[in-house]
Amino acid sequence: MKSDKEKIKQYLSIKGLSRNSFYVKTGLSIGYLDAVGTITVTNLKKILDNYRDFNLDWFLFDKGEPVREINYDSIDTENMSLAEAESVYSIIEAKNELIEVLNKQLRDKEKIIKLLEKKK
């Protein structure tokens, strides 16, 4: 069984995040993940506040995956700060743009398949 700090390192690795960016974003001291000791509730709250997809069930009970899926349709933006709401909307917009690009690529590939089938 991994230690709490090893689990956080695993999460960062999966997300492709550096420890330094983690320290800056959470305000935890540099080297915190390598220091001896356990994670306090206060520091865990800092992590959860900054990494919304950090799966607490995985962290505490080894249930599920380190990164949890966020349902953006159910996010209550009325109780968020302006910066948080803008961040959520920019993520949604980026995902929608990616979906459009992927759909176009799919349509193009379907056209190519039809042309190749006609040549047979």
DSSP file (Angstrom, degrees, kcal/mol; ACC not computed):
  #  RESIDUE AA STRUCTURE BP1 BP2  ACC     N-H-->O    O-->H-N    N-H-->O    O-->H-N    TCO  KAPPA ALPHA  PHI   PSI    X-CA   Y-CA   Z-CA
    1    1 A M              0   0    0      0, 0.0     2,-0.1     0, 0.0     0, 0.0   0.000 360.0 360.0 360.0 132.8    0.0    0.0    0.0
    2    2 A K        -     0   0    0      1,-0.1     2,-0.0     2,-0.1     0, 0.0  -0.430 360.0-112.4 -78.2 150.2    1.4    3.4   -1.0
    3    3 A S     >  -     0   0    0     -2,-0.1     4,-2.1     1,-0.1     5,-0.2  -0.317  33.0-104.5 -72.1 165.3    1.8    6.2    1.5
    4    4 A D  H  > S+     0   0    0      1,-0.2     4,-1.9     2,-0.2     5,-0.1   0.907 123.2  48.6 -57.9 -43.3   -0.4    9.3    1.2
    5    5 A K  H  > S+     0   0    0      1,-0.2     4,-2.1     2,-0.2    -1,-0.2   0.853 108.4  53.7 -69.2 -33.9    2.5   11.3   -0.3
    6    6 A E  H  > S+     0   0    0      2,-0.2     4,-2.2     1,-0.2    -1,-0.2   0.875 107.0  53.0 -65.2 -36.8    3.3    8.5   -2.8
    7    7 A K  H  X S+     0   0    0     -4,-2.1     4,-2.5     2,-0.2    -2,-0.2   0.905 107.7  49.8 -64.8 -41.0   -0.3    8.6   -3.9
    8    8 A I  H  X S+     0   0    0     -4,-1.9     4,-2.6     2,-0.2    -2,-0.2   0.915 110.1  50.9 -64.3 -41.0   -0.1   12.4   -4.5
    9    9 A K  H  X S+     0   0    0     -4,-2.1     4,-2.3     2,-0.2    -2,-0.2   0.897 109.4  51.2 -61.3 -39.7    3.1   11.9   -6.5
   10   10 A Q  H  X S+     0   0    0     -4,-2.2     4,-2.5     2,-0.2    -2,-0.2   0.929 109.4  50.0 -62.9 -45.1    1.2    9.2   -8.5
   11   11 A Y  H  X S+     0   0    0     -4,-2.5     4,-2.2     1,-0.2    -2,-0.2   0.934 111.2  48.8 -57.8 -48.1   -1.6   11.6   -9.2
   12   12 A L  H  X>S+     0   0    0     -4,-2.6     5,-2.8     1,-0.2     4,-0.8   0.894 110.7  51.2 -60.7 -40.4    0.8   14.3  -10.3
   13   13 A S  H ><5S+     0   0    0     -4,-2.3     3,-0.7     3,-0.2    -1,-0.2   0.924 109.7  48.8 -62.8 -45.9    2.6   11.9  -12.6
   14   14 A I  H 3<5S+     0   0    0     -4,-2.5    -1,-0.2     1,-0.2    -2,-0.2   0.892 114.3  46.3 -60.9 -40.4   -0.7   10.8  -14.3
   15   15 A K  H 3<5S-     0   0    0     -4,-2.2    -1,-0.2    -5,-0.2    -2,-0.2   0.589 111.4-121.9 -79.4 -10.5   -1.7   14.4  -14.8
   16   16 A G  T <<5 +     0   0    0     -4,-0.8     2,-0.4    -3,-0.7    -3,-0.2   0.825  61.6 147.9  72.9  30.9    1.8   15.3  -16.1
   17   17 A L      < -     0   0    0     -5,-2.8    -1,-0.2    -6,-0.2     2,-0.2  -0.782  44.5-127.8-102.7 142.6    2.3   17.9  -13.5
   18   18 A S     >  -     0   0    0     -2,-0.4     4,-1.7     1,-0.1     5,-0.1  -0.486  18.4-122.9 -82.4 157.7    5.6   18.9  -11.9
   19   19 A R  H  > S+     0   0    0      1,-0.2     4,-2.8     2,-0.2     5,-0.2   0.890 112.3  57.0 -65.3 -37.8    6.1   18.9   -8.2
   20   20 A N  H  > S+     0   0    0      1,-0.2     4,-2.5     2,-0.2    -1,-0.2   0.917 106.4  47.8 -61.9 -42.6    7.1   22.6   -8.4
   21   21 A S  H  > S+     0   0    0      1,-0.2     4,-2.6     2,-0.2    -1,-0.2   0.880 111.6  52.4 -65.1 -34.9    3.8   23.6  -10.0
   22   22 A F  H  X S+     0   0    0     -4,-1.7     4,-2.5     2,-0.2     6,-0.4   0.927 109.9  47.6 -62.2 -46.3    2.0   21.6   -7.4
   23   23 A Y  H  X S+     0   0    0     -4,-2.8     4,-1.8     1,-0.2     5,-0.4   0.908 114.2  46.7 -63.3 -42.0    3.9   23.4   -4.6
   24   24 A V  H  < S+     0   0    0     -4,-2.5    -2,-0.2    -5,-0.2    -1,-0.2   0.935 114.8  46.0 -64.8 -46.4    3.2   26.8   -6.2
   25   25 A K  H  < S+     0   0    0     -4,-2.6    -2,-0.2     1,-0.2    -1,-0.2   0.885 122.0  35.2 -67.4 -39.3   -0.5   26.1   -6.8
   26   26 A T  H  < S-     0   0    0     -4,-2.5    -1,-0.2    -5,-0.2    -2,-0.2   0.684 100.4-127.3 -89.1 -18.7   -1.2   24.6   -3.3
   27   27 A G     <  +     0   0    0     -4,-1.8    -3,-0.2     1,-0.3     2,-0.1   0.557  59.4 144.9  80.5   7.1    1.2   26.9   -1.4
   28   28 A L        -     0   0    0     -5,-0.4    -1,-0.3    -6,-0.4    -2,-0.1  -0.480  57.7 -94.5 -76.9 152.2    2.8   23.9    0.2
   29   29 A S    >   -     0   0    0     -2,-0.1     3,-2.1     1,-0.1     4,-0.2  -0.311  44.4 -94.7 -70.4 148.9    6.5   24.1    0.9
   30   30 A I  T 3  S+     0   0    0      1,-0.3    -1,-0.1     2,-0.1   -10,-0.1  -0.403 114.7  25.2 -61.1 132.6    9.0   22.8   -1.6
   31   31 A G  T >> S+     0   0    0     -2,-0.1     3,-1.3    -3,-0.1     4,-1.1   0.387  81.4 128.2  92.2  -2.4   10.0   19.3   -0.7
   32   32 A Y  G X4 S+     0   0    0     -3,-2.1     3,-0.6     1,-0.3    -2,-0.1   0.879  71.4  52.5 -54.1 -42.1    6.7   18.7    1.2
   33   33 A L  G 34 S+     0   0    0      1,-0.2    -1,-0.3    -4,-0.2   -24,-0.1   0.699 112.9  44.8 -71.5 -17.4    6.0   15.4   -0.7
   34   34 A D  G <4 S+     0   0    0     -3,-1.3    -1,-0.2     2,-0.1    -2,-0.2   0.538  93.2 101.6-100.2  -8.7    9.5   14.1    0.1
   35   35 A A  S << S-     0   0    0     -4,-1.1     2,-0.2    -3,-0.6   -30,-0.1  -0.400  80.6-104.5 -76.7 152.4    9.5   15.1    3.8
   36   36 A V  S    S+     0   0    0     -2,-0.1     2,-0.2     2,-0.0    -1,-0.1  -0.496  78.1  60.9 -72.3 143.2    8.8   12.6    6.5
   37   37 A G  S    S-     0   0    0     -2,-0.2   -32,-0.2     2,-0.0     2,-0.2  -0.562  79.0 -74.8 126.7 170.9    5.3   12.8    8.1
   38   38 A T        -     0   0    0     -2,-0.2     2,-0.5   -34,-0.1   -35,-0.0  -0.463  47.1 -96.4 -98.4 171.6    1.7   12.5    7.2
   39   39 A I        -     0   0    0     -2,-0.2     2,-0.1     4,-0.0    -1,-0.1  -0.758  37.4-136.6 -90.5 130.2   -0.6   14.9    5.4
   40   40 A T     >  -     0   0    0     -2,-0.5     4,-2.3     1,-0.1     5,-0.2  -0.407  20.9-114.3 -80.6 162.1   -2.7   17.1    7.6
   41   41 A V  H  > S+     0   0    0      1,-0.2     4,-2.3     2,-0.2     5,-0.2   0.891 117.8  55.4 -61.4 -39.6   -6.4   17.8    6.9
   42   42 A T  H  > S+     0   0    0      1,-0.2     4,-1.7     2,-0.2    -1,-0.2   0.921 110.2  44.4 -59.8 -45.4   -5.5   21.4    6.2
   43   43 A N  H  > S+     0   0    0      2,-0.2     4,-1.8     1,-0.2    -1,-0.2   0.861 111.1  53.5 -71.1 -34.6   -3.0   20.4    3.5
   44   44 A L  H  X S+     0   0    0     -4,-2.3     4,-2.6     1,-0.2    -1,-0.2   0.893 107.0  53.0 -64.5 -38.2   -5.3   17.9    2.0
   45   45 A K  H  X S+     0   0    0     -4,-2.3     4,-2.5     1,-0.2    -2,-0.2   0.892 105.9  53.5 -63.2 -39.4   -8.0   20.6    1.8
   46   46 A K  H  X S+     0   0    0     -4,-1.7     4,-1.3     2,-0.2    -1,-0.2   0.900 110.6  47.5 -60.4 -40.6   -5.4   22.8   -0.1
   47   47 A I  H  X S+     0   0    0     -4,-1.8     4,-2.1     1,-0.2     3,-0.3   0.940 113.3  46.7 -66.4 -47.1   -4.9   19.9   -2.6
   48   48 A L  H  < S+     0   0    0     -4,-2.6    -2,-0.2     1,-0.2    -1,-0.2   0.853 109.7  54.5 -65.2 -35.1   -8.6   19.3   -3.0
   49   49 A D  H  < S+     0   0    0     -4,-2.5    -1,-0.2     1,-0.2     3,-0.2   0.826 117.9  35.4 -66.2 -31.2   -9.3   23.0   -3.5
   50   50 A N  H  < S+     0   0    0     -4,-1.3     2,-0.4    -3,-0.3    -2,-0.2   0.670 120.3  45.5 -98.9 -19.9   -6.7   23.2   -6.3
   51   51 A Y    ><  +     0   0    0     -4,-2.1     3,-2.0    -5,-0.1    -1,-0.2  -0.760  61.5 177.2-128.0  84.5   -7.2   19.9   -8.0
   52   52 A R  T 3  S+     0   0    0     -2,-0.4    -1,-0.1     1,-0.3    -4,-0.1   0.716  79.9  56.2 -62.8 -23.1  -10.9   19.3   -8.4
   53   53 A D  T 3  S+     0   0    0      2,-0.1    15,-3.3    17,-0.1     2,-0.5   0.363  74.2 120.8 -93.6   6.7  -10.4   16.0  -10.2
   54   54 A F  B <   -A   67   0A   0     -3,-2.0     2,-0.9    13,-0.2    13,-0.2  -0.598  66.8-130.9 -69.9 121.2   -8.3   14.5   -7.3
   55   55 A N     >  -     0   0    0     11,-2.6     4,-2.3    -2,-0.5     5,-0.1  -0.647  23.2-173.1 -84.7 104.2  -10.2   11.4   -6.3
   56   56 A L  H  > S+     0   0    0     -2,-0.9     4,-2.9     1,-0.2     5,-0.4   0.839  84.7  58.0 -65.9 -34.5  -10.6   11.4   -2.5
   57   57 A D  H  > S+     0   0    0      2,-0.2     4,-2.4     1,-0.2     6,-1.4   0.905 109.8  44.8 -62.1 -40.7  -12.2    7.9   -2.5
   58   58 A W  H  > S+     0   0    0      7,-0.3     4,-1.6     4,-0.3    -2,-0.2   0.931 114.7  49.1 -65.4 -45.6   -9.0    6.6   -4.2
   59   59 A F  H  < S+     0   0    0     -4,-2.3    -2,-0.2     1,-0.2    -1,-0.2   0.914 124.2  27.7 -61.8 -45.8   -6.8    8.5   -1.9
   60   60 A L  H  < S+     0   0    0     -4,-2.9    -2,-0.2    -5,-0.1    -3,-0.2   0.866 138.8  17.6 -86.2 -38.7   -8.5    7.4    1.3
   61   61 A F  H  < S-     0   0    0     -4,-2.4    -3,-0.2    -5,-0.4    -2,-0.2   0.340  93.6-116.9-122.1   5.0  -10.0    4.0    0.5
   62   62 A D     <  +     0   0    0     -4,-1.6     2,-0.5    -5,-0.3    -4,-0.3   0.838  67.1 143.0  57.5  34.9   -8.1    2.8   -2.7
   63   63 A K        -     0   0    0     -6,-1.4    -1,-0.2    -7,-0.1    -2,-0.2  -0.920  56.1 -15.1-107.4 128.6  -11.5    2.9   -4.6
   64   64 A G  S    S-     0   0    0     -2,-0.5     4,-0.1    -3,-0.1    -9,-0.0  -0.421  98.6 -41.6  84.7-158.9  -11.5    4.0   -8.2
   65   65 A E        -     0   0    0      2,-0.2    -7,-0.3    -2,-0.1    -6,-0.2  -0.678  49.9-111.0-108.2 160.5   -8.7    5.8  -10.1
   66   66 A P  S    S+     0   0    0      0, 0.0   -11,-2.6     0, 0.0     2,-0.6   0.854 106.7  53.6 -59.9 -35.5   -6.5    8.7   -9.0
   67   67 A V  B    S-A   54   0A   0    -13,-0.2     2,-0.3    -9,-0.1   -13,-0.2  -0.894  78.0-156.4-106.0 122.1   -8.2   11.1  -11.4
   68   68 A R        -     0   0    0    -15,-3.3     2,-0.3    -2,-0.6    -4,-0.0  -0.697  21.2-112.5 -96.1 150.6  -12.0   11.3  -11.1
   69   69 A E        -     0   0    0     -2,-0.3     2,-0.5     1,-0.0    -1,-0.0  -0.609  27.6-142.1 -79.7 137.5  -14.2   12.5  -14.0
   70   70 A I        -     0   0    0     -2,-0.3     2,-1.1     5,-0.0     3,-0.1  -0.878   3.7-142.5-104.0 130.3  -15.9   15.8  -13.4
   71   71 A N    >   -     0   0    0     -2,-0.5     3,-1.4     1,-0.2     4,-0.1  -0.786  15.6-171.1 -89.7  99.8  -19.5   16.3  -14.7
   72   72 A Y  G >  S+     0   0    0     -2,-1.1     3,-1.0     1,-0.3    -1,-0.2   0.703  77.6  68.7 -68.4 -18.7  -19.3   19.9  -15.8
   73   73 A D  G 3  S+     0   0    0      1,-0.2    -1,-0.3    -3,-0.1    -2,-0.0   0.773 101.3  46.6 -69.3 -24.6  -23.1   20.0  -16.3
   74   74 A S  G <  S+     0   0    0     -3,-1.4     2,-0.4     2,-0.1    -1,-0.2   0.282  81.1 122.3-103.0  11.9  -23.7   19.8  -12.6
   75   75 A I    <   -     0   0    0     -3,-1.0     2,-1.3    -4,-0.1     3,-0.1  -0.596  60.1-136.8 -78.1 131.7  -21.2   22.4  -11.5
   76   76 A D    >   +     0   0    0     -2,-0.4     3,-0.9     1,-0.2    -1,-0.1  -0.710  27.5 174.3 -89.6  90.8  -22.8   25.2   -9.5
   77   77 A T  G >   +     0   0    0     -2,-1.3     3,-1.3     1,-0.2    -1,-0.2   0.653  67.7  75.5 -74.6 -14.1  -21.0   28.2  -10.9
   78   78 A E  G 3  S+     0   0    0      1,-0.3    -1,-0.2    -3,-0.1    -2,-0.1   0.810  98.3  45.3 -67.0 -27.8  -23.2   30.6   -8.9
   79   79 A N  G <  S+     0   0    0     -3,-0.9    -1,-0.3     2,-0.1     2,-0.2   0.204  99.6  93.6-100.3  15.8  -21.2   29.8   -5.8
   80   80 A M  S <  S-     0   0    0     -3,-1.3     2,-0.1     1,-0.1    -3,-0.0  -0.656  80.9-105.3-102.6 160.5  -17.8   30.1   -7.4
   81   81 A S     >  -     0   0    0     -2,-0.2     4,-2.4     1,-0.1     5,-0.2  -0.383  38.6-106.4 -72.1 164.5  -15.5   33.0   -7.7
   82   82 A L  H  > S+     0   0    0      1,-0.2     4,-2.6     2,-0.2     5,-0.2   0.903 121.2  52.2 -60.4 -42.0  -15.3   34.7  -11.1
   83   83 A A  H  > S+     0   0    0      2,-0.2     4,-2.1     1,-0.2    -1,-0.2   0.909 110.0  48.2 -63.3 -42.3  -11.9   33.2  -11.8
   84   84 A E  H  > S+     0   0    0      2,-0.2     4,-2.3     1,-0.2    -2,-0.2   0.924 112.7  48.0 -63.7 -44.1  -13.2   29.7  -11.0
   85   85 A A  H  X S+     0   0    0     -4,-2.4     4,-2.6     1,-0.2    -2,-0.2   0.910 111.5  50.0 -64.4 -42.3  -16.2   30.1  -13.2
   86   86 A E  H  X S+     0   0    0     -4,-2.6     4,-2.3     1,-0.2    -1,-0.2   0.890 110.2  51.8 -62.4 -38.6  -14.1   31.4  -16.1
   87   87 A S  H  X S+     0   0    0     -4,-2.1     4,-2.0    -5,-0.2    -2,-0.2   0.922 110.3  47.8 -63.5 -44.5  -11.8   28.5  -15.7
   88   88 A V  H  X S+     0   0    0     -4,-2.3     4,-2.4     1,-0.2    -2,-0.2   0.934 113.2  47.8 -61.7 -46.4  -14.7   26.0  -15.8
   89   89 A Y  H  X S+     0   0    0     -4,-2.6     4,-2.6     1,-0.2    -1,-0.2   0.861 109.8  52.5 -65.8 -34.8  -16.1   27.7  -18.9
   90   90 A S  H  X S+     0   0    0     -4,-2.3     4,-2.4     2,-0.2    -1,-0.2   0.873 109.6  49.7 -69.3 -34.7  -12.8   27.7  -20.7
   91   91 A I  H  X S+     0   0    0     -4,-2.0     4,-2.5     2,-0.2    -2,-0.2   0.931 112.1  47.5 -66.2 -45.1  -12.3   24.0  -20.0
   92   92 A I  H  X S+     0   0    0     -4,-2.4     4,-2.5     1,-0.2    -2,-0.2   0.922 112.6  49.5 -61.4 -44.2  -15.8   23.3  -21.4
   93   93 A E  H  X S+     0   0    0     -4,-2.6     4,-2.4     1,-0.2    -1,-0.2   0.914 111.0  49.5 -62.6 -43.0  -15.1   25.5  -24.4
   94   94 A A  H  X S+     0   0    0     -4,-2.4     4,-2.2     1,-0.2    -1,-0.2   0.906 111.4  49.0 -63.4 -41.4  -11.8   23.8  -25.1
   95   95 A K  H  X S+     0   0    0     -4,-2.5     4,-2.3     2,-0.2    -2,-0.2   0.902 110.6  50.7 -65.2 -40.5  -13.4   20.4  -24.9
   96   96 A N  H  X S+     0   0    0     -4,-2.5     4,-2.1     2,-0.2    -2,-0.2   0.898 110.0  50.0 -64.0 -40.1  -16.2   21.4  -27.2
   97   97 A E  H  X S+     0   0    0     -4,-2.4     4,-2.3     2,-0.2    -2,-0.2   0.907 110.3  50.4 -63.7 -41.4  -13.7   22.7  -29.7
   98   98 A L  H  X S+     0   0    0     -4,-2.2     4,-2.7     1,-0.2    -2,-0.2   0.901 108.4  52.4 -62.9 -41.1  -11.8   19.4  -29.5
   99   99 A I  H  X S+     0   0    0     -4,-2.3     4,-2.6     1,-0.2    -1,-0.2   0.909 108.7  50.9 -61.3 -42.3  -15.0   17.5  -30.1
  100  100 A E  H  X S+     0   0    0     -4,-2.1     4,-2.2     2,-0.2    -2,-0.2   0.928 111.2  47.5 -61.4 -45.0  -15.6   19.6  -33.2
  101  101 A V  H  X S+     0   0    0     -4,-2.3     4,-2.4     1,-0.2    -2,-0.2   0.927 113.3  47.9 -62.5 -45.3  -12.2   18.9  -34.6
  102  102 A L  H  X S+     0   0    0     -4,-2.7     4,-2.3     1,-0.2    -1,-0.2   0.890 110.4  51.6 -64.9 -39.3  -12.5   15.2  -33.9
  103  103 A N  H  X S+     0   0    0     -4,-2.6     4,-2.5     2,-0.2    -1,-0.2   0.899 109.9  49.9 -63.3 -40.1  -15.9   15.0  -35.5
  104  104 A K  H  X S+     0   0    0     -4,-2.2     4,-2.6     2,-0.2    -2,-0.2   0.927 110.7  49.4 -63.4 -44.6  -14.5   16.7  -38.6
  105  105 A Q  H  X S+     0   0    0     -4,-2.4     4,-2.3     1,-0.2    -2,-0.2   0.901 110.8  50.6 -61.0 -40.1  -11.6   14.2  -38.7
  106  106 A L  H  X S+     0   0    0     -4,-2.3     4,-2.4     2,-0.2    -2,-0.2   0.927 110.2  48.8 -63.8 -45.4  -14.1   11.4  -38.4
  107  107 A R  H  X S+     0   0    0     -4,-2.5     4,-2.1     1,-0.2    -2,-0.2   0.910 111.1  51.0 -61.1 -41.8  -16.3   12.8  -41.3
  108  108 A D  H  X S+     0   0    0     -4,-2.6     4,-2.1     1,-0.2    -1,-0.2   0.906 110.9  47.9 -62.2 -42.0  -13.1   13.1  -43.4
  109  109 A K  H  X S+     0   0    0     -4,-2.3     4,-2.4     1,-0.2    -1,-0.2   0.878 109.1  53.5 -67.5 -37.2  -12.1    9.6  -42.7
  110  110 A E  H  X S+     0   0    0     -4,-2.4     4,-2.2     2,-0.2    -1,-0.2   0.891 108.3  50.7 -64.1 -38.1  -15.6    8.3  -43.5
  111  111 A K  H  X S+     0   0    0     -4,-2.1     4,-2.4     2,-0.2    -2,-0.2   0.915 109.7  50.1 -63.5 -43.5  -15.4   10.1  -46.9
  112  112 A I  H  X S+     0   0    0     -4,-2.1     4,-2.5     1,-0.2    -2,-0.2   0.911 109.6  51.2 -61.8 -42.4  -12.1    8.5  -47.6
  113  113 A I  H  X S+     0   0    0     -4,-2.4     4,-2.4     1,-0.2    -1,-0.2   0.918 109.8  49.7 -61.7 -43.7  -13.5    5.1  -46.7
  114  114 A K  H  X S+     0   0    0     -4,-2.2     4,-1.9     2,-0.2    -1,-0.2   0.906 111.3  49.0 -62.4 -42.0  -16.4    5.6  -49.1
  115  115 A L  H  X S+     0   0    0     -4,-2.4     4,-1.4     1,-0.2    -2,-0.2   0.913 112.0  48.4 -63.6 -42.4  -14.1    6.7  -51.9
  116  116 A L  H  X S+     0   0    0     -4,-2.5     4,-0.7     1,-0.2    -2,-0.2   0.880 109.9  52.3 -66.1 -37.4  -11.9    3.6  -51.4
  117  117 A E  H >< S+     0   0    0     -4,-2.4     3,-0.6     1,-0.2    -1,-0.2   0.863 106.6  53.7 -66.1 -35.2  -15.0    1.3  -51.3
  118  118 A K  H 3< S+     0   0    0     -4,-1.9    -1,-0.2     1,-0.2    -2,-0.2   0.819 102.1  59.0 -68.5 -30.7  -16.1    2.8  -54.6
  119  119 A K  H 3<        0   0    0     -4,-1.4    -1,-0.2     1,-0.3    -2,-0.2   0.720 360.0 360.0 -70.6 -20.7  -12.7    2.0  -56.2
  120  120 A K    <<        0   0    0     -4,-0.7    -1,-0.3    -3,-0.6    -2,-0.1   0.491 360.0 360.0 -70.6 360.0  -13.2   -1.7  -55.5
